[in-house]
């Protein structure tokens, strides 16, 4: 029996040595990070900054490729089918935990084909209106929606995205009543807000801070336990009359199944180093985000908890799975 097991043990030992050696040299060629949404949204902005920092730290290029469509599943499928070597990664946000509630069947094995690497840059969600909007407070908008059924509308990057589910969650927490208008991406929804096509949107703060500073939009409330350093005049949802609304977004990275654990650990360490740097922390503060890191099992556990939250929201939405 021992003789039979020896070749297997030897093979496993060699595999471990090879994986360790791979991690020591990783990355030795450019690393592609697939953002499954159009340019301009929060995931795209944060991913490009972290990619720049990882490039600086490792001396090897980390670059972003936008592969938008189908609520992020086109880009996710590309990464799920890529070699498990750490050279093709996916960036995403809380939307990833919503996908099982939107699709009857995904084109990859949701539980196994993409491995959580780390979540970072935790960003409050905010109610965003145009600067010339008549709504000055969340209470104003809720009262209007109840007095004028069917008149208030909001935009998102598509049905089943985090902003869609997050707005439905806000309706339950505040009594807001609004009509959903889906767009092809979060950036396009923001443009619709600026043009007056929609009345408001729910967005993570990194996606709209540029417009806030430019005086083009106004925030009525942000999630979190306290006001943001970058937005001291904006009340929290609890202060604005919706204390049960606690949705916080994040950006994270996933790798293809089969990526060696030492490579994943190397990525996690580099991400932690990046997020601890003064310039990235300043970048996060400017976006109204918190530059924390949750990695490995803790990140996987967070994704499971988020999935349970969105499952409950989906039951309220009554969304027909595609």
Secondary structure, 3 states (H helix, E strand, C coil): CHHHHHHHHHHHHHHHHHHHHHHHHCCCCCEEEEECCCCCCHHHHHHHHHHHHHHHHHCCCEEEEECCCHHHHHHHHHHHCCCCCCCEEEEECCHHHHHHHHCCCCCCCCCCCEEEEEEEEEEEEEEEEECCCCCCCHHHHHHHHHHCCCCCEEEECCCCCHHHHHHHHHHHHHCCCCEEEECCCHHHHHHHHHHCCCCEEEEEHHHCHHHHHCCCEEEEEECCCCCECCECCCCEHHHHCCCCCCCEEEEEEEEECCCCHHHHHHHHHHHHHHHHCHHHHHHHHHCCEEEEEEEHHHHHHHHHHHHHHHHHHHHHHCCCCC
